[in-house]
Amino acid sequence: MVDLDAVRSQAHAKRRMTVALAVAAAIIAVGLAGIPLVAMGRDTTAPQPAVTPRSTIIFTLPDSDCAAGRCLKPRSYSIPLGLDDSGRRLRARMTVLAGGWEAVGDHHRITREDPAGAVVLSVYQPHEFAGTEPCQEDGATRKVAPDATVDDVVRLLTTLPQFAVVEGPRALPAFGRDTSNLKVRANRVSCSAVAGARYNLAHIYGSEGYGEGYETDPSFESNIYPGRQVLIEFWVLTLEGKPVVIEARQEGSPGDAIIQELDKVRESLTFGIRQ
């Protein structure tokens, strides 16, 4: 007689083996295709294999104007910071994560506005800061020495005309570096009645793309239009022996949403030498 139970048992065993082999083959195929598998019912907190990050194309900060429908696109941008003593090009990199930012005529500054105010992020190697006549282009300024230290730059920032220090200076690690941090405030930035006059906070070293000499010619500025209250937070660091200033500014009474966007862009900043 044929043992039907034994036959059934063998058939079940063959089916289980076939299914197991099929599952194993599928797992191998998925792994070879580079598709990650979701681990079910096991601890996934153990260190995972390192993944090589993809290279990101970095764009030079373009001349953009939201009023003309040309806001900055969300992507990474390079900010030229002049040269070090060896002639190497220093740069910062920032990542814009949302729309609404513009960089009107600048390679070092981005701005965003709402009905109540504006936020501004500037990154630069300073050449000189505002002096006794901050609204005059040819007014007395205070130069930053070629060998200036972070403390030297901070000292000039704490004595900006019309501004008062409200916090700091203090040592604060930021951007993966040692920095000196402070906040200053002006209840209302004012200039003479001359049309178009602006508060010239800083003259900075120029950037590539504007012709020969601009990388060392301090032709670009960090300006403030008068009439509104202004709060500025500064971070000062050293990059290849040169002082660099990060200037996060609030003008008027900007809303929390764009202040948070300002913080996100600022936190994305990295610094190095352009290769």
Secondary structure, 3 states (H helix, E strand, C coil): CCCHHHHHHHHHHHHHHHHHHHHHHHHHHHHHCCCCCCCCCCCCCCCCCCCCCCCCCCEECCCEEHHHCECCCCCEEEEEEEECCCCCEEEEEEECCCCCCEECCCCCEEEEEECCEEEEEEEECEEEEECCCCCCCCCCEEECCCCCCHHHHHHHHCCCCCCEEEEEEEEEEECCEEEEEEEEEECCCCCCCCCCCCEEEEEECCCCCCCCCCCCCCCEEEEECCCCCEEEEEEEEEECCEEEEEEEEEEECCCHHHHHHHHHHHHCCEEEECC
